[in-house]
Amino acid sequence: MILSRQAIRSHIREKRNQLLSDTQHQAGLDLIEQFSTLAELSNSTHIALYLSTDGEINTTPLIEWLWSQGKSVYIPVLHPFSKGHLLFLHYTPTTPMTLNKYQILEPQLNQTLIKPVLELDLICTPLVAFDSTGQRLGMGGGYYDRTLSSWFKSKQGAKPIGLAHDCQHVDSLPSAAWDVPLPKIVTPSKVWQWES
């Protein structure tokens, strides 16, 4: 039986929300170990990440590790005028934060901190599930599909890399025309790669 996108979404969200806090903490540390092996990392200075919510893999250790490596980190903010789009703002330990309409923490909007997507080196994307071809299932809002669509067409600009728990892998996902498959996904146990 082929599950619908919504059924997969519900099942995987439930699975990752059942992970114990110790498991989540260790997964965040193991993620650094895998992420640090990425060939793209040495040439990347401007890296977009996100703050974990809803059982997503804990990105805080990775963010702190990137700061320690002298990298600049950027966090998504819901675009105030362009519905369904994201802005990426420079993020530091002292950045003033606010809750967005989804009750997710994001930097307070400050135009001087915005980094255009084309000037980012890597965009680490959240996801609910992924399959063995790099297909990604998000929360359904399409924010990252819109953000990554120009990269998908031209392979120019910020390269997308998915971050996930190992339990978020499924055999195959039903895909839609707007879905942007990812060239790499990093989990605590390995780097999945679909590019030569």
C-alpha positions as CSV (number, residue, x, y, z in Angstrom):
1,M,0.0,0.0,0.0
2,I,1.3,3.4,-1.0
3,L,0.9,6.0,1.8
4,S,-0.1,9.5,1.0
5,R,2.3,12.4,1.7
6,Q,0.2,13.4,4.7
7,A,0.2,9.9,6.2
8,I,4.0,9.7,5.8
9,R,4.3,13.1,7.3
10,S,2.2,12.2,10.4
11,H,4.0,8.8,10.8
12,I,7.6,10.2,10.6
13,R,6.8,13.2,12.8
14,E,5.4,10.9,15.5
15,K,8.5,8.7,15.2
16,R,11.0,11.5,15.6
17,N,9.0,13.1,18.5
18,Q,9.3,9.8,20.3
19,L,13.1,10.0,20.4
20,L,14.4,10.4,24.0
21,S,16.2,13.6,24.9
22,D,19.5,11.6,25.4
23,T,19.1,10.2,21.8
24,Q,18.4,13.7,20.5
25,H,21.4,15.1,22.2
26,Q,23.7,12.3,20.9
27,A,22.2,12.7,17.4
28,G,23.1,16.4,17.4
29,L,26.7,15.5,18.3
30,D,26.9,12.7,15.7
31,L,25.5,15.1,13.1
32,I,28.6,17.3,13.5
33,E,30.9,14.3,12.9
34,Q,29.2,13.5,9.6
35,F,28.8,17.2,8.6
36,S,32.5,17.9,9.2
37,T,33.4,15.4,6.4
38,L,31.5,17.3,3.7
39,A,33.8,18.4,0.9
40,E,31.9,21.6,0.4
41,L,32.5,22.7,4.0
42,S,36.1,24.0,3.5
43,N,35.0,26.5,0.8
44,S,31.9,27.6,2.6
45,T,31.8,30.6,4.8
46,H,28.1,31.6,4.8
47,I,25.9,28.7,5.9
48,A,22.1,28.8,6.4
49,L,20.7,26.5,9.1
50,Y,17.5,26.5,11.1
51,L,16.5,26.1,14.7
52,S,15.0,22.7,15.5
53,T,11.4,22.2,16.4
54,D,8.9,19.3,16.4
55,G,11.4,16.6,17.0
56,E,13.8,17.7,14.2
57,I,17.4,16.7,14.7
58,N,19.0,19.1,17.2
59,T,20.9,21.7,15.1
60,T,22.2,23.8,18.1
61,P,25.5,21.7,18.5
62,L,26.2,22.1,14.8
63,I,25.5,25.8,14.8
64,E,27.9,26.3,17.8
65,W,30.5,24.1,16.1
66,L,30.3,26.2,12.9
67,W,30.8,29.3,14.9
68,S,33.9,27.8,16.5
69,Q,35.2,27.1,12.9
70,G,34.8,30.8,12.0
71,K,31.7,30.2,9.8
72,S,28.9,32.7,9.5
73,V,25.4,31.2,10.3
74,Y,22.1,32.4,8.9
75,I,18.6,31.5,10.1
76,P,15.4,31.7,8.0
77,V,12.8,34.3,8.7
78,L,9.3,34.3,7.1
79,H,9.2,37.0,4.5
80,P,6.9,39.8,5.7
81,F,5.6,40.8,2.3
82,S,6.3,37.8,-0.1
83,K,4.0,35.1,1.2
84,G,5.5,31.6,1.3
85,H,9.1,32.9,0.9
86,L,12.0,33.0,3.3
87,L,14.7,35.6,4.1
88,F,18.0,34.5,5.8
89,L,19.4,36.6,8.6
90,H,22.9,36.5,10.1
91,Y,22.6,34.7,13.4
92,T,24.9,35.1,16.4
93,P,24.6,34.1,20.1
94,T,23.2,37.6,20.8
95,T,20.7,37.9,18.0
96,P,17.3,39.2,19.3
97,M,14.7,36.5,18.6
98,T,10.9,36.4,18.1
99,L,8.3,33.7,17.5
100,N,6.8,33.5,14.0
101,K,3.2,32.5,13.2
102,Y,4.2,28.8,13.4
103,Q,5.5,29.5,16.9
104,I,9.1,28.9,15.7
105,L,11.9,31.1,16.9
106,E,13.4,33.3,14.3
107,P,15.7,36.4,14.3
108,Q,13.9,39.7,14.6
109,L,13.7,41.2,11.1
110,N,16.6,43.6,10.6
111,Q,17.4,44.5,6.9
112,T,21.0,45.0,7.6
113,L,21.4,41.3,8.6
114,I,19.8,39.8,5.5
115,K,22.0,37.7,3.3
116,P,20.6,37.1,-0.3
117,V,20.2,33.4,-1.1
118,L,22.7,33.7,-4.0
119,E,25.4,34.9,-1.6
120,L,25.0,31.9,0.7
121,D,27.3,28.9,0.2
122,L,25.1,26.2,1.8
123,I,21.5,26.0,2.8
124,C,20.8,23.2,5.4
125,T,17.2,22.3,5.0
126,P,14.8,20.7,7.5
127,L,12.7,17.8,6.2
128,V,10.1,15.4,7.5
129,A,11.1,12.4,5.4
130,F,13.5,11.5,2.6
131,D,13.9,8.5,0.3
132,S,16.8,6.6,-1.4
133,T,16.7,9.0,-4.4
134,G,17.1,12.2,-2.4
135,Q,13.5,13.2,-2.6
136,R,12.5,15.3,0.4
137,L,9.1,15.6,2.1
138,G,8.8,18.9,4.0
139,M,6.0,20.2,6.3
140,G,3.9,21.1,3.3
141,G,4.4,24.9,3.2
142,G,6.7,24.8,0.2
143,Y,9.1,27.4,1.7
144,Y,12.3,25.5,1.0
145,D,11.0,24.3,-2.4
146,R,10.6,27.9,-3.4
147,T,13.9,28.9,-1.9
148,L,15.8,26.1,-3.8
149,S,14.0,26.2,-7.1
150,S,16.5,28.5,-8.8
151,W,19.4,26.3,-7.5
152,F,17.6,23.2,-8.9
153,K,17.3,24.8,-12.4
154,S,20.8,26.3,-12.6
155,K,22.9,24.6,-9.9
156,Q,24.1,28.1,-9.1
157,G,24.3,29.7,-5.7
158,A,23.7,28.1,-2.3
159,K,23.9,24.3,-2.4
160,P,21.1,22.6,-0.4
161,I,21.9,19.9,2.1
162,G,19.2,18.1,4.1
163,L,19.6,17.3,7.8
164,A,17.6,14.5,9.4
165,H,17.5,11.7,11.9
166,D,18.2,8.2,10.5
167,C,14.6,7.2,11.3
168,Q,13.3,9.8,8.8
169,H,14.5,7.6,5.8
170,V,11.7,5.8,3.9
171,D,12.0,3.5,0.9
172,S,10.2,5.9,-1.5
173,L,8.2,9.1,-1.4
174,P,5.4,10.1,-3.7
175,S,6.8,13.3,-5.4
176,A,5.1,16.4,-6.7
177,A,6.2,18.6,-9.6
178,W,7.4,21.3,-7.3
179,D,9.6,19.1,-5.1
180,V,13.3,19.8,-5.2
181,P,15.3,16.6,-4.6
182,L,18.5,17.2,-2.6
183,P,22.0,16.3,-3.7
184,K,23.0,15.4,-0.1
185,I,21.4,14.6,3.2
186,V,23.3,14.2,6.4
187,T,22.1,12.0,9.2
188,P,23.9,11.0,12.5
189,S,25.2,7.8,10.9
190,K,26.1,8.8,7.3
191,V,26.1,11.2,4.4
192,W,23.6,10.3,1.7
193,Q,24.8,11.5,-1.7
194,W,23.1,11.6,-5.1
195,E,25.7,13.4,-7.2
196,S,28.9,12.4,-9.0
